[in-house]
Amino acid sequence: MHLNQKYPYVVLAGYLAREEQWEVFNDEWSEALRLSELDTFHMTDFLAAKVRPYSHWSENDADKNIERFISIITRHRLRGFCLQVSWDDYCELLSVPVQKKIVKHPYVALFDLGVRKLLDRLYWLPSELKEEGLAMFFAKNQYSNRADARYRAIRKTHRAGQFLAEHAVFAQTKDFLPLQAADILANVSRSFVRNKLHQTEWSPKLESCLKRLCSYRAVTFQHITRRMLEDAERDHGQRLTFSR
């Protein structure tokens, strides 16, 4: 959520993998952090290049380091998803009563949609995969309590809710490394949509990152359009499906 920008967007992005795959991923990501001399990789700081060590990297160093992290994602062929909505459109097109019905803040609305879409996918997976269950980890923020309430409600009411772990985990990105990979996907996707719809700045570096992240065709994107928001308002917010 970068609401201090012109044309602000709220984005929810993440990756899905089996536990043993995450164990290998974590080892490789930790090594990449060590080689880049970082405690945590944060895409916004990388692109701004205003704080150390990002501000001290040459262009060649920056290219080498971002490639190191993106290569881990693509090598593991992580299945990803990205949902995003314009903050301005959300506030303009949804009345306050409807916003309250769909938990008011667009982050929580995207959280609700994202969890339900993942469960819809899980419902049709082979039974042996369902038996493993689905544990979900999110970056901790000021809306985590509201999101947690939605998680518990979905777990009780969704047809595949029994496959969800009992609790969602809200963690700092430095403590759960896959969140740093999700941050890259969220940041690049948001920048792409803002550029496409509003002709904002779009650098060759961002374009290269997006192409690499999409190279194995396992990432699903959904931009919540004005038409979808208008439909949600017309339907009085009974359920925010964004099915188009």
Residue pairs with C-beta under 8 A, 6 or more apart in sequence:
1 8
1 10
1 11
1 87
1 107
1 141
2 8
2 9
2 44
2 190
3 87
5 194
6 198
6 200
7 86
7 88
7 194
7 197
7 198
7 200
8 86
8 87
8 88
9 84
9 85
9 86
9 87
9 190
9 193
9 194
10 84
10 85
10 87
10 90
10 106
10 107
10 110
11 82
11 83
11 84
11 110
11 186
11 187
11 189
11 190
12 82
12 83
12 84
12 107
12 110
12 111
12 113
12 114
12 186
13 80
13 81
13 82
13 83
13 182
13 183
13 185
13 186
13 189
14 80
14 81
14 114
14 138
14 178
14 182
14 185
15 73
15 78
15 79
15 80
15 178
15 181
15 182
15 185
16 78
16 79
16 80
16 81
16 118
17 25
17 76
17 78
17 79
18 132
19 132
21 76
22 178
24 76
25 72
25 76
25 78
25 177
25 178
25 181
26 177
26 178
28 72
29 69
29 72
29 177
29 178
29 180
29 181
30 177
32 41
32 68
32 69
32 72
33 39
33 40
33 41
35 68
36 53
36 65
36 68
36 69
37 53
38 53
39 174
40 173
40 174
40 180
41 69
41 180
41 183
41 184
42 173
42 180
42 183
43 183
43 184
43 186
43 187
43 188
44 183
44 187
45 51
45 54
46 54
46 62
46 65
46 66
47 187
47 205
47 206
48 54
49 55
49 57
49 62
54 62
57 65
62 205
63 205
66 205
66 209
67 212
69 180
69 181
69 184
70 184
70 209
70 212
70 213
71 212
72 181
73 181
73 184
73 185
73 213
74 212
74 213
74 215
74 216
77 216
77 218
78 181
78 218
79 218
79 219
80 182
80 185
80 213
80 218
80 219
80 220
81 114
81 117
81 118
81 219
81 220
81 221
81 222
82 185
82 186
82 189
82 219
82 220
82 221
82 222
83 110
83 113
83 114
83 117
83 222
83 224
84 110
84 189
84 190
84 193
84 222
84 223
84 224
85 106
85 109
85 110
85 223
85 224
85 229
86 197
86 224
86 226
87 106
89 224
89 226
89 229
90 99
90 106
90 109
90 224
90 229
93 226
93 229
93 230
93 233
94 102
94 229
94 232
94 233
94 237
95 233
97 236
97 237
98 232
98 233
98 236
98 237
99 237
101 236
101 237
101 238
102 109
102 112
102 232
102 237
102 240
103 109
103 112
103 146
103 150
105 143
105 146
107 141
107 143
107 147
108 143
108 146
108 147
108 150
109 240
110 224
111 138
111 143
111 147
111 150
111 151
112 150
112 154
112 240
113 240
113 241
113 242
115 136
115 150
115 151
115 154
115 164
116 154
116 158
118 134
118 136
119 134
119 154
119 158
119 159
119 160
119 161
119 163
119 164
120 160
122 129
122 130
122 134
122 160
122 163
123 159
123 160
123 163
130 160
130 163
133 163
133 164
133 165
134 163
134 164
134 165
135 165
135 169
136 151
136 164
136 165
136 168
136 169
137 168
137 169
137 170
137 171
137 176
137 178
137 179
138 144
138 147
138 168
138 169
138 170
138 171
138 179
139 170
139 171
139 172
139 173
139 179
139 182
139 183
140 170
140 171
140 172
141 170
144 170
147 168
147 170
148 167
148 168
148 170
151 164
151 167
151 168
154 161
154 164
155 161
155 162
155 164
155 166
158 164
169 176
171 179
173 179
173 180
173 183
184 209
184 213
185 213
185 219
188 206
188 209
188 210
188 213
189 210
189 221
191 200
191 202
191 206
192 202
192 206
192 210
193 223
194 200
195 201
195 202
213 219
222 242
224 242
225 244
227 244
228 242
228 244
231 244
232 240
232 242
